[in-house]
Amino acid sequence: MRYIALGLISVWCTVALSAQTGKATITGVVTDPDGGVVGDAVVQATRVSTQAVYKATSGANGSYTILQLPEGAYDVVVPSIGFTFARLERKGVTVESGQPLRLDLRLNWGGNLGTPGDDISSFVRSKGRPTGPTPRMANGKPDFSGVWIGNPPESDTAVLTPWADAIFKERQARGGSGNPGESCLPGDVLLVSPFLYKIIQTPSVIALLWEGNVPAITQIFLDGRPHPKEVFPSWMGHSVGSWDGDTLVVDTVAFNDLSWIRLFPHTEKLHVVQRYRRPDLGHIEKEVTIEDADAFTKSWKMRTTWDLAPQEEIQEYVCNENEKDVSHLKR
């Protein structure tokens, strides 16, 4: 009875607060496809008329509450969680002034189809989220150093040129087989996967290491040098960084044309601009702008966050030792 009473008090307080402020509330429980509760899931409601975003995080019992919502229509989203849960969206959810709305959210399995133990991100996030102010270097710039766990990105719609669209549809029809990762080649040159990453930062250069994909290292030069006039195209390209206030802006060119961006092709004209922000101790916000006039009719963006994983360390990743996948993949 004690727990039931506490729950009733919590609901009563939420209703009372909504009535007093004239603002609405969305509350509910986040569950997996089997009905099990999902804790630590970010639930965000975007007001359609203003694009203002309101967020909450589900507790250990899966419950969440988004408070102080102005009346109107909202798109409610739970972003992808590692490889385990796919992105969930409920569009056009209407809330009324002073009224609580019950909205339970059942997620769908992601790339690992819910296989227990097959997603390191779930273990990392279960250890808690560090909090505190943004750490800084001696020169006053944000210090991005640390080990981080990535999240799947939110993406704009890419509009392809005719030849690129034909290749995309061909790859889509065969279920994405034939991608470079199948042959132990780089599978994510934009670094937007739910892998572990490590940043080693000095005033003149950043070394970015990662686990789960090759080549597992790239450098960002911060010493003012330009891109070389002659540079051999490579998988990860050539990166130089500069500061826009507290935002690190990374400009990358000189990609080869062998990598895939999801299922999209690109050419050696690919130009990528990444913007990194560390708004607090526990998070990096990353925005990626992709340009390639031969493959896309206009530039487009991906956005993701990395969560600090202070108890983790990246390990050696070797793909082509005892590799057995390719012979079983469909062509």
C-alpha positions as CSV (number, residue, x, y, z in Angstrom):
1,M,0.0,0.0,0.0
2,R,2.9,2.3,0.7
3,Y,4.1,2.2,-2.9
4,I,0.6,2.6,-4.3
5,A,0.0,5.6,-2.1
6,L,3.3,7.2,-3.2
7,G,2.3,6.6,-6.9
8,L,-1.1,8.2,-6.3
9,I,0.6,11.2,-4.6
10,S,3.0,11.5,-7.6
11,V,0.1,11.5,-10.1
12,W,-1.9,13.9,-8.0
13,C,1.0,16.3,-7.8
14,T,1.6,16.1,-11.5
15,V,-2.1,16.9,-12.2
16,A,-2.1,19.7,-9.7
17,L,1.0,21.2,-11.1
18,S,-0.4,21.1,-14.6
19,A,-3.7,22.7,-13.5
20,Q,-1.9,25.5,-11.6
21,T,0.5,26.4,-14.4
22,G,-1.9,26.0,-17.4
23,K,0.8,23.8,-19.0
24,A,0.3,20.2,-20.2
25,T,2.1,17.1,-19.2
26,I,3.0,13.9,-21.1
27,T,3.6,10.9,-19.0
28,G,4.0,7.2,-19.6
29,V,6.2,4.1,-19.6
30,V,8.8,3.1,-22.1
31,T,8.9,-0.7,-22.8
32,D,10.7,-3.1,-25.1
33,P,8.8,-5.3,-27.7
34,D,8.3,-8.0,-25.0
35,G,6.8,-5.6,-22.5
36,G,9.9,-5.2,-20.3
37,V,10.6,-1.7,-19.0
38,V,13.4,0.4,-20.6
39,G,15.2,2.7,-18.3
40,D,17.5,5.6,-19.3
41,A,15.7,6.2,-22.6
42,V,15.5,9.8,-23.8
43,V,12.0,10.9,-24.7
44,Q,11.7,14.2,-26.5
45,A,8.6,16.1,-27.6
46,T,9.0,18.7,-30.4
47,R,6.2,21.3,-30.6
48,V,5.1,21.4,-34.2
49,S,4.4,25.1,-34.4
50,T,7.7,26.4,-32.9
51,Q,10.0,23.4,-33.1
52,A,10.8,23.9,-29.4
53,V,12.1,20.6,-27.9
54,Y,11.1,19.3,-24.4
55,K,12.9,16.2,-23.0
56,A,12.7,13.7,-20.2
57,T,14.6,10.5,-19.4
58,S,12.9,7.3,-18.3
59,G,13.7,6.0,-14.8
60,A,14.7,2.5,-13.8
61,N,11.0,1.5,-13.9
62,G,10.6,2.8,-17.4
63,S,8.4,5.8,-16.4
64,Y,8.9,9.3,-17.8
65,T,7.2,12.6,-17.4
66,I,7.6,15.7,-19.7
67,L,6.4,18.8,-17.8
68,Q,5.5,22.4,-18.7
69,L,4.3,21.8,-22.2
70,P,2.4,24.6,-23.9
71,E,-0.9,23.5,-25.5
72,G,-0.6,22.2,-29.1
73,A,0.6,19.4,-31.3
74,Y,3.9,17.5,-30.7
75,D,6.0,15.0,-32.4
76,V,7.3,12.6,-29.7
77,V,10.5,10.7,-30.4
78,V,12.7,8.2,-28.6
79,P,16.0,8.2,-30.5
80,S,17.7,5.0,-31.3
81,I,19.5,3.4,-28.4
82,G,22.7,1.7,-29.4
83,F,22.2,-1.3,-31.6
84,T,19.3,-2.6,-29.4
85,F,16.3,-0.2,-30.0
86,A,15.3,1.5,-33.2
87,R,14.1,5.1,-33.3
88,L,10.4,5.5,-32.4
89,E,8.2,8.4,-33.4
90,R,4.7,9.4,-32.6
91,K,3.6,12.3,-34.8
92,G,0.8,14.8,-34.1
93,V,0.3,14.1,-30.4
94,T,-2.0,16.8,-29.1
95,V,-2.0,18.1,-25.6
96,E,-4.4,20.4,-23.9
97,S,-3.7,23.2,-21.5
98,G,-3.6,22.0,-17.9
99,Q,-4.2,18.4,-18.8
100,P,-1.9,15.4,-18.4
101,L,-1.7,13.0,-21.3
102,R,-0.8,9.3,-20.9
103,L,1.4,8.1,-23.7
104,D,3.1,4.7,-23.3
105,L,5.9,4.0,-25.7
106,R,6.8,0.5,-26.9
107,L,10.1,0.4,-28.7
108,N,11.1,-1.8,-31.6
109,W,14.3,-3.9,-31.8
110,G,17.2,-2.4,-33.6
111,G,20.1,-4.0,-35.5
112,N,20.9,-6.7,-33.0
113,L,17.2,-7.8,-32.8
114,G,17.3,-7.7,-29.0
115,T,20.1,-10.3,-28.6
116,P,21.2,-10.1,-24.9
117,G,24.8,-9.1,-24.4
118,D,25.2,-8.0,-28.1
119,D,25.3,-4.2,-27.5
120,I,28.0,-2.7,-25.3
121,S,26.2,0.6,-25.1
122,S,23.6,-0.8,-22.8
123,F,26.2,-1.9,-20.3
124,V,28.1,1.4,-20.5
125,R,24.9,3.5,-19.9
126,S,23.8,1.2,-17.1
127,K,26.8,2.5,-15.1
128,G,25.2,6.0,-14.9
129,R,25.7,9.4,-16.5
130,P,28.4,11.7,-15.1
131,T,27.3,15.2,-14.4
132,G,29.2,18.5,-14.0
133,P,30.5,21.5,-15.9
134,T,32.5,21.4,-19.1
135,P,36.2,20.8,-18.5
136,R,38.6,23.1,-20.2
137,M,42.2,23.1,-21.5
138,A,44.8,25.6,-20.2
139,N,43.9,27.8,-23.2
140,G,40.3,28.0,-22.1
141,K,38.9,25.8,-24.9
142,P,36.7,22.9,-24.0
143,D,38.6,19.7,-23.3
144,F,37.0,16.8,-25.3
145,S,39.4,14.2,-23.8
146,G,38.0,11.0,-22.6
147,V,36.3,7.7,-23.6
148,W,32.8,8.1,-25.1
149,I,30.0,5.9,-26.2
150,G,28.2,7.0,-29.4
151,N,24.6,7.0,-30.3
152,P,22.9,6.4,-33.7
153,P,22.4,9.7,-35.5
154,E,19.3,11.6,-36.4
155,S,19.5,12.4,-40.1
156,D,18.1,14.9,-42.7
157,T,16.7,13.4,-45.9
158,A,19.5,13.1,-48.5
159,V,18.4,13.9,-52.0
160,L,20.6,12.1,-54.5
161,T,21.6,12.8,-58.1
162,P,20.2,10.2,-60.7
163,W,23.3,8.0,-60.9
164,A,23.7,8.0,-57.1
165,D,20.1,7.2,-56.6
166,A,20.3,4.2,-58.9
167,I,23.2,2.8,-56.9
168,F,21.4,3.4,-53.7
169,K,18.3,1.5,-54.9
170,E,20.5,-1.4,-56.1
171,R,22.2,-1.6,-52.7
172,Q,18.8,-1.3,-50.9
173,A,17.4,-4.1,-53.0
174,R,20.1,-6.5,-52.0
175,G,19.8,-5.6,-48.3
176,G,23.0,-3.6,-48.1
177,S,25.3,-6.6,-48.8
178,G,28.6,-5.8,-50.5
179,N,29.4,-2.9,-48.1
180,P,33.1,-2.3,-47.3
181,G,32.7,-3.5,-43.7
182,E,32.0,-7.1,-44.9
183,S,35.6,-7.2,-46.2
184,C,37.1,-5.6,-43.0
185,L,37.4,-2.2,-44.6
186,P,36.1,1.1,-43.0
187,G,32.3,1.0,-42.5
188,D,31.7,4.4,-41.0
189,V,34.0,7.2,-42.1
190,L,31.7,9.8,-40.4
191,L,32.1,8.3,-36.9
192,V,28.4,8.3,-36.1
193,S,28.0,4.7,-34.9
194,P,27.2,3.5,-31.3
195,F,30.8,2.5,-30.7
196,L,33.4,3.4,-28.1
197,Y,35.5,6.4,-29.0
198,K,38.6,7.9,-27.3
199,I,39.7,11.5,-27.7
200,I,43.3,12.5,-26.9
201,Q,43.5,16.3,-27.1
202,T,46.5,18.7,-27.2
203,P,46.4,22.4,-28.3
204,S,47.9,21.5,-31.7
205,V,46.3,18.1,-32.6
206,I,43.5,15.7,-31.6
207,A,43.9,12.0,-32.0
208,L,40.5,10.2,-32.2
209,L,40.6,6.5,-31.6
210,W,37.7,4.0,-31.8
211,E,36.7,0.4,-31.2
212,G,34.6,-1.7,-33.6
213,N,35.7,-0.5,-37.0
214,V,38.9,0.1,-38.9
215,P,41.2,2.0,-39.3
216,A,40.5,3.0,-35.7
217,I,42.4,6.3,-35.7
218,T,42.2,9.7,-37.3
219,Q,44.0,13.0,-36.6
220,I,42.5,16.5,-36.5
221,F,45.2,19.2,-36.9
222,L,44.6,22.3,-34.8
223,D,47.9,24.2,-35.5
224,G,46.5,26.4,-38.3
225,R,47.8,24.4,-41.2
226,P,45.6,24.2,-44.4
227,H,44.8,21.1,-46.3
228,P,47.7,20.1,-48.5
229,K,47.5,21.2,-52.1
230,E,48.3,17.6,-53.1
231,V,46.9,14.8,-50.9
232,F,46.3,11.2,-51.7
233,P,42.6,10.3,-51.3
234,S,42.0,8.0,-48.3
235,W,39.2,6.4,-46.4
236,M,39.1,8.9,-43.6
237,G,40.3,12.0,-45.5
238,H,42.4,14.8,-44.2
239,S,41.1,16.9,-41.3
240,V,41.9,20.3,-40.0
241,G,40.2,21.9,-37.0
242,S,39.4,25.5,-35.9
243,W,37.4,27.0,-33.1
244,D,34.1,28.9,-33.4
245,G,33.8,30.1,-29.8
246,D,33.5,26.8,-27.8
247,T,32.6,24.8,-30.9
248,L,35.3,22.7,-32.6
249,V,34.8,22.9,-36.4
250,V,36.5,20.0,-38.3
251,D,36.9,20.3,-42.0
252,T,37.6,17.1,-43.9
253,V,38.4,16.6,-47.6
254,A,40.4,14.1,-49.7
255,F,38.2,11.1,-49.3
256,N,38.4,8.2,-51.7
257,D,35.2,7.1,-53.4
258,L,35.2,3.6,-51.9
259,S,33.3,4.1,-48.7
260,W,29.6,4.1,-48.2
261,I,27.5,6.7,-46.3
262,R,24.8,4.4,-45.0
263,L,23.7,3.0,-48.4
264,F,24.7,6.1,-50.3
265,P,27.6,6.3,-52.7
266,H,29.8,9.4,-53.0
267,T,32.7,10.7,-55.1
268,E,36.2,12.1,-54.3
269,K,34.5,15.5,-54.1
270,L,33.0,14.6,-50.7
271,H,33.4,17.4,-48.2
272,V,32.5,16.9,-44.6
273,V,32.2,19.5,-41.9
274,Q,31.8,18.3,-38.3
275,R,30.9,20.6,-35.4
276,Y,31.7,19.3,-31.8
277,R,30.3,20.9,-28.7
278,R,30.7,19.8,-25.1
279,P,27.8,21.5,-23.2
280,D,28.6,19.8,-19.9
281,L,30.8,17.1,-18.4
282,G,28.9,14.1,-19.7
283,H,28.0,14.8,-23.3
284,I,29.4,15.8,-26.7
285,E,27.0,17.1,-29.3
286,K,28.1,16.3,-32.9
287,E,26.7,17.8,-36.1
288,V,27.9,16.5,-39.5
289,T,27.3,18.4,-42.8
290,I,27.8,16.3,-45.9
291,E,28.4,17.9,-49.3
292,D,29.1,16.2,-52.7
293,A,27.7,18.0,-55.7
294,D,28.1,14.9,-57.9
295,A,26.2,12.6,-55.5
296,F,23.7,14.9,-53.6
297,T,21.6,17.7,-55.0
298,K,22.2,19.7,-51.8
299,S,24.1,19.4,-48.5
300,W,22.5,17.5,-45.7
301,K,23.2,16.8,-42.0
302,M,23.4,14.2,-39.4
303,R,23.2,14.9,-35.6
304,T,24.3,12.7,-32.8
305,T,25.5,12.8,-29.2
306,W,28.3,10.9,-27.4
307,D,28.0,10.1,-23.7
308,L,31.0,10.1,-21.4
309,A,32.1,6.6,-20.4
310,P,34.7,7.2,-17.7
311,Q,34.9,3.6,-16.5
312,E,35.6,2.2,-20.0
313,E,38.7,1.9,-22.2
314,I,38.8,1.0,-25.9
315,Q,40.3,-2.3,-26.9
316,E,42.2,-3.6,-29.9
317,Y,39.9,-4.3,-32.8
318,V,41.0,-6.6,-35.6
319,C,38.4,-7.6,-38.2
320,N,40.2,-9.9,-40.7
321,E,41.6,-12.5,-38.2
322,N,39.6,-15.7,-38.6
323,E,37.0,-13.8,-40.6
324,K,34.1,-16.1,-41.6
325,D,31.2,-13.8,-42.5
326,V,31.6,-13.0,-46.2
327,S,31.0,-16.5,-47.5
328,H,27.6,-16.5,-45.7
329,L,26.4,-13.1,-46.9
330,K,24.0,-12.6,-49.7
331,R,25.2,-11.0,-52.9
